[in-house]
Amino acid sequence: GQTNKDNVAANLAQVLNADTGRRVLFLSFRSDTGSHAKDAADLMDFLSGKVEWKEVRSKGEGASPLDQAYAKDPSKTLSNFQEETLIRLFKILREKYSLIVIEALPPIYNTENGILHQLADAVVLHVRLNESRDADITRLLQFMKQAKIAAAFVSR
């Protein structure tokens, strides 16, 4: 699959999709990077009940299709983040997809990341030098179940 030098989570989803032969979904709660279909609706609009799931998901194409959904600017629409809707979405998605890779919000959004963490089976912690603040990472680690951290790495 395609690689994105700035998006480790998207690369992980591509690799899992291509190498495992299982259906994989990539959800990104970070700012839109422009790497998906422009006509797809915003993931945050779905979470607020404004659009249907089929309008949000970009279906993958080719030999190893990777379905994707993106929050275009989550910092402006966090009020749309509804826990009940997200939990219902995950119940439905777990029936359709073998693996779901989530690129979570930046560490400063503890409540929203806490909800995503509860729904996750495993967490890959990515710390960026000169970008991730120590205090934010410390708070994030305080509410995470340490056993869920499958990997951690530091990058620039």
SERO-4910 file (N, C-alpha, C, O; in steps of 0.05 Angstrom, whole numbers):
BEGIN
 pado doro    nc1    nc2    nc3   cac1   cac2   cac3    cc1    cc2    cc3    oc1    oc2    oc3
  Gly    A     16    -24      0      0      0      0     17     25      0     41     24      2
  Gln    A      4     48     -3     18     73     -2     28     78     26     16     69     46
  Thr    A     50     93     28     60    100     54     59    130     57     60    145     38
  Asn    A     58    139     82     56    167     88     77    172    109     75    163    132
  Lys    A     98    188    102    121    191    120    113    205    146    128    203    166
  Asp    A     91    219    147     83    233    172     61    219    187     52    229    208
  Asn    A     52    196    178     29    184    191     34    154    196     28    137    179
  Val    A     45    148    219     52    121    227     27    104    229     28     81    221
  Ala    A      6    115    240    -19    100    243    -30     91    217    -39     68    214
  Ala    A    -31    109    197    -40    102    170    -23     80    158    -33     62    145
  Asn    A      3     82    162     21     62    151     16     35    164     16     14    151
  Leu    A     12     35    191      6     10    205    -20     -3    194    -20    -27    190
  Ala    A    -40     13    190    -65      3    179    -61     -9    151    -71    -31    145
  Gln    A    -45      4    134    -39     -6    107    -24    -33    109    -31    -52     95
  Val    A     -5    -35    127     11    -60    129     -7    -82    140     -7   -105    129
  Leu    A    -23    -77    160    -41    -97    171    -60   -107    150    -67   -131    148
  Asn    A    -70    -88    135    -90    -95    114    -77   -112     92    -89   -132     84
  Ala    A    -53   -105     83    -40   -119     62    -29   -146     71    -31   -166     56
  Asp    A    -17   -147     95     -3   -171    104    -21   -192    117    -14   -216    116
  Thr    A    -43   -184    128    -60   -204    142    -82   -215    125    -93   -236    131
  Gly    A    -90   -201    104   -112   -209     88   -139   -206    102   -159   -216     92
  Arg    A   -139   -192    124   -164   -187    139   -175   -160    132   -160   -142    122
  Arg    A   -201   -156    137   -213   -129    132   -204   -110    153   -208   -116    177
  Val    A   -192    -88    145   -182    -68    164   -195    -41    158   -200    -33    135
  Leu    A   -201    -27    180   -212      0    178   -193     19    192   -183     13    214
  Phe    A   -187     42    180   -171     63    192   -188     87    199   -201     99    181
  Leu    A   -189     94    224   -204    118    233   -184    138    244   -167    131    260
  Ser    A   -186    162    234   -168    183    244   -183    206    257   -201    218    245
  Phe    A   -176    211    282   -188    234    297   -169    257    297   -172    276    312
  Arg    A   -148    256    281   -130    279    278   -138    296    254   -156    287    239
  Ser    A   -126    318    250   -134    336    228   -131    321    201   -113    305    198
  Asp    A   -148    328    183   -148    317    157   -122    322    143   -113    345    142
  Thr    A   -110    301    133    -84    304    119    -87    305     89    -67    308     74
  Gly    A   -112    304     79   -116    305     51   -111    279     36   -110    278     12
  Ser    A   -108    257     51   -101    232     39   -125    214     34   -121    190     27
  His    A   -148    224     36   -172    208     31   -191    223     12   -186    245      4
  Ala    A   -212    209      5   -232    221    -14   -243    247     -3   -253    248     20
  Lys    A   -242    268    -19   -252    294    -10   -282    294     -7   -293    311      8
  Asp    A   -296    276    -21   -326    277    -20   -337    263      5   -361    263      9
  Ala    A   -320    250     21   -329    236     45   -336    257     66   -323    278     69
  Ala    A   -357    251     82   -366    269    103   -346    266    127   -330    248    128
  Asp    A   -348    286    145   -331    287    168   -339    266    189   -363    264    195
  Leu    A   -320    251    200   -326    232    221   -340    245    245   -357    232    257
  Met    A   -333    269    252   -345    283    274   -374    289    268   -391    290    287
  Asp    A   -381    294    243   -409    299    236   -425    273    240   -448    275    248
  Phe    A   -413    250    235   -427    225    240   -432    222    270   -454    214    279
  Leu    A   -411    228    286   -414    224    315   -435    243    327   -445    238    349
  Ser    A   -441    265    313   -462    283    323   -489    276    312   -509    290    318
  Gly    A   -490    256    295   -516    247    283   -524    263    259   -548    261    250
  Lys    A   -506    279    247   -513    295    224   -513    280    198   -527    287    179
  Val    A   -497    259    196   -494    244    171   -494    214    178   -490    206    201
  Glu    A   -499    197    158   -498    168    160   -470    158    157   -453    172    146
  Trp    A   -464    134    168   -438    122    166   -429    119    137   -405    123    131
  Lys    A   -447    111    119   -439    107     91   -429    132     78   -415    131     58
  Glu    A   -436    155     89   -427    181     78   -399    188     88   -385    205     76
  Val    A   -391    176    110   -365    182    123   -343    164    113   -321    173    107
  Arg    A   -349    138    110   -329    119    102   -321    122     73   -337    124     55
  Ser    A   -294    122     69   -283    120     42   -275     91     37   -258     81     51
  Lys    A   -288     78     18   -282     50     13   -256     48     -2   -250     62    -21
  Gly    A   -240     28      7   -214     23     -6   -218     10    -33   -238     -3    -38
  Glu    A   -198     13    -50   -199      1    -76   -173    -14    -82   -154    -10    -68
  Gly    A   -174    -31   -101   -149    -45   -109   -147    -73    -96   -166    -84    -85
  Ala    A   -122    -83    -97   -117   -110    -88   -120   -113    -57   -130   -134    -48
  Ser    A   -113    -93    -42   -116    -94    -13   -130    -69     -4   -118    -50      5
  Pro    A   -157    -69     -7   -172    -44      0   -173    -39     30   -179    -56     46
  Leu    A   -167    -14     37   -168     -5     64   -189     16     67   -187     38     55
  Asp    A   -210     10     81   -231     30     86   -221     51    106   -206     44    124
  Gln    A   -230     76    103   -220     97    120   -242    117    126   -261    120    111
  Ala    A   -239    131    149   -256    153    156   -240    173    172   -224    166    189
  Tyr    A   -244    199    167   -228    220    179   -245    242    192   -266    249    182
  Ala    A   -235    252    214   -245    277    226   -229    300    212   -205    301    215
  Lys    A   -243    318    199   -229    338    183   -216    359    200   -194    368    194
  Asp    A   -229    368    222   -216    387    240   -229    382    268   -246    398    276
  Pro    A   -220    361    282   -233    354    307   -231    375    328   -250    377    345
  Ser    A   -211    392    329   -209    412    350   -232    432    348   -239    444    368
  Lys    A   -244    436    324   -266    454    321   -293    441    326   -313    454    330
  Thr    A   -293    414    326   -319    400    328   -320    380    351   -336    361    350
  Leu    A   -303    384    371   -303    364    393   -330    363    408   -336    343    421
  Ser    A   -346    384    406   -372    383    419   -390    362    406   -410    354    418
  Asn    A   -383    353    382   -398    333    368   -391    304    376   -404    285    368
  Phe    A   -370    302    393   -360    276    401   -379    264    421   -379    272    444
  Gln    A   -395    244    413   -415    232    431   -407    203    437   -406    186    419
  Glu    A   -403    198    462   -393    172    471   -413    149    463   -404    129    453
  Glu    A   -439    154    466   -458    133    460   -458    126    431   -460    102    423
  Thr    A   -456    146    413   -455    141    385   -429    125    377   -430    107    361
  Leu    A   -407    133    390   -382    119    384   -383     90    393   -373     72    379
  Ile    A   -395     84    416   -397     57    425   -415     40    407   -408     18    400
  Arg    A   -437     52    398   -455     38    378   -440     33    352   -443     11    341
  Leu    A   -424     53    343   -409     49    319   -390     26    321   -387     10    303
  Phe    A   -375     24    344   -356      3    347   -369    -25    348   -357    -44    337
  Lys    A   -392    -27    359   -406    -53    359   -412    -61    330   -409    -85    324
  Ile    A   -421    -43    314   -427    -49    286   -401    -55    271   -400    -74    255
  Leu    A   -380    -39    275   -355    -42    260   -341    -68    267   -328    -80    249
  Arg    A   -343    -76    291   -329   -101    299   -341   -126    285   -328   -146    283
  Glu    A   -366   -123    276   -378   -145    261   -368   -145    232   -367   -166    219
  Lys    A   -360   -122    221   -353   -120    193   -322   -121    189   -313   -129    168
  Tyr    A   -307   -112    208   -278   -109    205   -264   -127    225   -271   -129    249
  Ser    A   -242   -140    216   -226   -156    234   -208   -139    251   -204   -145    274
  Leu    A   -198   -117    239   -181    -99    254   -189    -70    249   -197    -62    227
  Ile    A   -188    -54    270   -195    -26    268   -171    -11    280   -164    -14    304
  Val    A   -158      5    263   -135     22    272   -145     50    276   -157     62    257
  Ile    A   -140     61    299   -150     88    305   -126    106    310   -108    100    326
  Glu    A   -126    129    296   -107    150    302   -122    170    320   -139    184    311
  Ala    A   -115    170    346   -130    185    366   -123    214    365   -106    223    350
  Leu    A   -138    229    380   -134    258    383   -108    263    397    -97    245    410
  Pro    A    -97    287    395    -73    294    410    -77    290    440   -100    290    449
  Pro    A    -56    285    455    -58    278    484    -73    298    501    -83    291    522
  Ile    A    -75    323    492    -89    343    509   -119    337    512   -132    347    530
  Tyr    A   -130    321    494   -159    314    494   -162    288    510   -168    267    499
  Asn    A   -159    290    536   -159    266    553   -186    252    554   -187    227    552
  Thr    A   -208    266    555   -235    253    557   -240    237    532   -248    214    534
  Glu    A   -236    249    509   -242    235    484   -223    211    480   -231    190    471
  Asn    A   -197    215    486   -178    193    484   -184    171    504   -180    148    499
  Gly    A   -195    179    527   -203    159    547   -225    141    536   -225    117    541
  Ile    A   -244    152    522   -266    137    510   -254    118    489   -261     94    488
  Leu    A   -237    128    471   -225    111    451   -208     89    463   -208     67    454
  His    A   -194     96    485   -177     76    499   -193     53    510   -185     30    508
  Gln    A   -217     60    521   -234     39    532   -243     20    510   -246     -4    515
  Leu    A   -248     30    486   -258     14    464   -235     -2    451   -241    -22    437
  Ala    A   -211      6    455   -188     -6    441   -180    -32    454   -183    -37    478
  Asp    A   -169    -50    437   -158    -75    447   -128    -71    454   -118    -84    472
  Ala    A   -115    -53    439    -87    -48    443    -81    -19    435    -95     -7    419
  Val    A    -59     -8    446    -52     20    441    -22     20    432     -5      7    444
  Val    A    -17     36    411     11     42    403     15     72    411      1     89    400
  Leu    A     33     77    429     38    104    438     60    116    421     83    105    420
  His    A     54    138    408     73    152    391     79    179    403     62    196    405
  Val    A    104    184    410    113    209    422    130    223    401    150    211    391
  Arg    A    124    248    395    140    263    376    158    283    391    148    299    407
  Leu    A    184    282    386    202    301    399    195    329    391    188    335    368
  Asn    A    198    347    410    192    376    407    163    382    399    157    404    391
  Glu    A    146    362    401    118    366    395    100    357    418     81    371    426
  Ser    A    104    333    427     89    321    449     99    333    476    123    331    482
  Arg    A     81    345    491     88    357    517     89    336    538     72    318    540
  Asp    A    109    338    556    112    318    578     87    317    595     78    295    602
  Ala    A     76    340    602     52    340    619     29    326    606     14    312    620
  Asp    A     25    330    580      3    317    566      7    287    565    -12    272    569
  Ile    A     31    278    560     37    249    559     33    237    587     23    215    589
  Thr    A     42    251    608     39    241    635      9    238    642      2    217    653
  Arg    A     -8    258    635    -36    255    641    -49    232    625    -65    218    635
  Leu    A    -40    229    600    -50    208    583    -44    181    595    -61    163    596
  Leu    A    -20    177    605    -11    152    617    -25    146    643    -28    123    651
  Gln    A    -35    167    657    -48    163    683    -75    149    679    -82    133    697
  Phe    A    -89    153    658   -115    140    655   -114    116    637   -134    101    635
  Met    A    -92    111    623    -90     87    606    -83     62    622    -68     63    642
  Lys    A    -95     40    614    -87     15    626    -61      7    613    -59      3    589
  Gln    A    -40      6    629    -13      1    618    -12    -25    602      4    -27    584
  Ala    A    -28    -45    610    -27    -71    596    -37    -68    567    -31    -86    550
  Lys    A    -52    -47    560    -62    -43    533    -40    -32    514    -44    -32    490
  Ile    A    -19    -22    525      2    -10    508     18    -32    495     34    -46    508
  Ala    A     13    -36    469     26    -57    454     54    -49    445     72    -65    442
  Ala    A     58    -23    440     83    -12    432     85     18    438     64     31    440
  Ala    A    109     27    440    114     56    444    139     63    428    158     48    429
  Phe    A    138     86    415    162     95    401    163    126    400    143    139    403
  Val    A    187    135    395    192    164    395    202    171    367    219    157    355
  Ser    A    192    193    356    201    202    329    204    232    329    197    246    348
  Arg    A    214    242    307    216    271    304    195    281    286    194    305    281
***
